[in-house]
């Protein structure tokens, strides 16, 4: 019996990664300063989001992180962590069923031109 893969799951995971990458990179590439590019608001993030992506609060954000009631929150610097814009929301992963995946993106206010995407294929339990 041949092993079958689930290309739709792989495609949806890659689509989510690409959508988050576009959101993060679009927010950061115009200038090294996010503050100079876009305000840290849900409306600004939604304006650059891909179709099928909704910026808003999520119910599975890591409880160690601050709550994000609107989908975007300016988090001030603390200790060695610089300030950043925390954006949360969901993206449609399967248009035919309407299934979604939640996400969180921490966009630095000053960017070092590096991008890291990390995911766990739905087995995390919480975002971040």
N, C-alpha and C positions, 0 to 999 in steps of 0.2 A: 504494500500500500504506500503510495507516494505521500510525502509530507506536503501539506498545502499551507501556504502563507496567507495572511490577511492583508492583501495590498491596500485595501481601503483604510485599515488602521494605520499602516505606515504612511499612506498619503495624507491622512488627517493629521497625524503627528507632525509631518513635515510642513503641512499647511499652517498649523498653529505656530510652529517655530518661525516660519517665514513671516507670518503676520506680526508676531511679537518683535521680530527683528526689524521689520519695516517701521513699526511704531517707535521703537527705541531709536533706530538710526535716523529716521526722519526728524525726530525731536532734537537730535544732537548734531547733525552734520552741517547745518547752516553756519553755525559758529561754535566755538568751544564752550560757550556758556548757554545752558538751557534757559536761564532767566532772560537772556537777550533774545532768544528765539521764540519761546512760547511761555505763557504763564502756567503755573502749576495748578490747572483747573481741569475738571472733568470735561468741560466744554471744549477746551483747547485740545485735550487728548482725543476726544471724540471726532474733532474736526480732521485729524490726521489718521484716524483709525481706518482699517480696511473694511470693506463691506462684510457684514456678518459679525463684526466685533462691536460689543457694547461696553462702554466704560461705565462702571458703577460699582456699588458695594458687592462683596462676595461673602458667603457664609463659611468658607473654609480657609480664611487667611490665618496664618500662624498666630496664635494668641500672644506670642511674645512681641509681635509688631503692633504699632498703633492702629486703632480702628480707622477705616477709610470710609466714612459715611456717604461721601459723594462720588467716590471713584478716583479721586486725586487728593493727595495731602502733601503739603510741604513739611518735611521732617527736618527739624533743625539739627545742626551738628551737635554731637555729643561725644566726649572723650576723643578717641582717634577716628571716629566715623564722621566724614564730612556730611553736610546737608544734602538732601536729595528729594526728588519728587516721587512719591510712591503712588503708582497708578494700578488700579485693579479693575477687573471686569470679566467678561466671558466672550467666547468666540464660538460660533456654530462650527461643529466638527463634522456633522453629517446633515447636509441640507434636506435629504429625503426623510429623515426621522426627526430633525430638529434638535438632535443631541448637541450639548454644548460642553465646553471645558472652561473652567475658571483659570485666571492667570493673575500674576502680580509682576510688575516691572518697577525696579528702583532706578530712576533716571537721575544721574548725578547732575548737580548744578554746574560743576566744572568737569569736563570730560577729558580723559587721557587717551582718547582715540582707540580704546579697546572695547570689545563686546564679548560677553560670555552668556551663553544660553544653557540652562540646566533644566532637565526634566526627568521624570521617572515613569512615564507611561501609564499614569493613572493610579499608581500604587502608593503615592505619598500620604494621602489623607489630609494634608494641609498644603497651602501654597506658601512656599519658602520654607 
